[in-house]
Amino acid sequence: MNFSKRMNRFGDEIFAALNLKKQKLIDEGRTVYNLSVGTPDFETPEHIKKAVADAAMDSKNWHYSLGDLPELLQAVCDYYKNRFNVELTPEQVTSCNGSQEGMGHIGMVLCDEGDTVLLPTPCYPVFIAGAKMAGAEPYYYPMTAENGFLPDVAKIPEDIAKKAKYMIVSLPANPVGSIGTPQLYGEIVAFAKKYDILIIHDNAYSDIIFDGVIGGSFFNTPGALDVGVEFFSLSKSFNVTGGRMSFLVGREDVVAAFKKLRSQIDFGMFLPLQYAAIAALRGPLESVKEQNKMYELRRDTLCEGLSAIGWRVPKSKGSMFVWAPLPDGYTDSMEFCLELVERCGVICTPGCSFGPLGEGYVRFALTLPPEKIKAAVKEIEKSGIV
Ligand SMILES: Cc1ncc(COP(=O)(O)O)c(C=O)c1O
């Protein structure tokens, strides 16, 4: 079979060796500390589970939904008003099967083959995959220690800026754990206006942000609604990753074009999930805040624990991840991860899987309770790998 040339744009699965090693350890009965995948271990709130279960008992909710319920769109608008103090209209909102799917498709809405797009590196891998599916040419802007792990639009060459179609910004950032500031967002909006670039803000971690900072929306920045759209995901805030309940919100023309593309391939979100999303958006937010505190405790436990055994790992400011430079003596993140899992059963993700500038680091996901994180750190210490 000759598969499409498009398929050549994607690399091979690089996790195969790591997964094999993990399975081997499990088969041998060894304790495995999985700090690799960004799937929350916290419970989905009862009222969300009940909403989906109740709605699923009604036969008419098993038909094609053919679009978003008006009450769902209104719930997103009201949430944005109450949570972020941002005014949206229902025409500025549409659902997608997770921001992952949305990011995978939005490039096709905006780009022709060969168009330039601005992507962070290291970054969440679908940012790159979405651009490649659209045939766009990524220009990677660095999210490295030299820039405080933040975008610096002043360093993007003018000839690149002039031809760029869109720029993805995602803060709090996966994997690097940095967060935005009003000043930074102001610079990004000014840059977008100057060069007529659409900003796509991925806001997956607005509710996982530390040290007393309150997460916001890109649209808190004056002028942002003229130049941007935002992916707003319920996945991490409400522990509903499997439900695929996310939204694209913001500039109406972009939302309309995105809906048009998706309507070619999708008959709408499963209605019980639409009711679950309404329940999440209109329900209490205490658990979201409590959970944020628990993520912060996990971050402190991991970063302070590792630092105490001689592996100096800076504290992330947001997201559910910690971005750790490789300990002295290591330069290859995949090799290090394989050795780490073999020697102490701790699994993390090699930095090389997050794009061109991810090498030299590993990413830990804060998906285990503090006692388990402490035990993992103890194992790392005992192994002598640091
Ligand atoms: C930056 C970022 N965006 C989006 C997602 C996925 O969100 P969703 O579940 O809405 O597809 C993740 C998940 O890890 C992420 O880290």
The ligand as an ORCA input file, in Angstrom:
! r2SCAN-3c Opt
* xyz 0 1
  C      -1.470     22.443     26.081
  C      -2.543     21.410     25.935
  N      -3.568     21.659     25.143
  C      -4.559     20.771     24.983
  C      -4.533     19.552     25.634
  C      -5.631     18.561     25.397
  O      -6.849     19.085     25.753
  P      -8.168     18.344     25.334
  O      -8.405     17.256     26.316
  O      -9.202     19.444     25.378
  O      -7.977     17.812     23.944
  C      -3.475     19.244     26.474
  C      -3.423     17.940     27.150
  O      -2.457     17.492     27.699
  C      -2.452     20.199     26.619
  O      -1.399     19.954     27.408
*
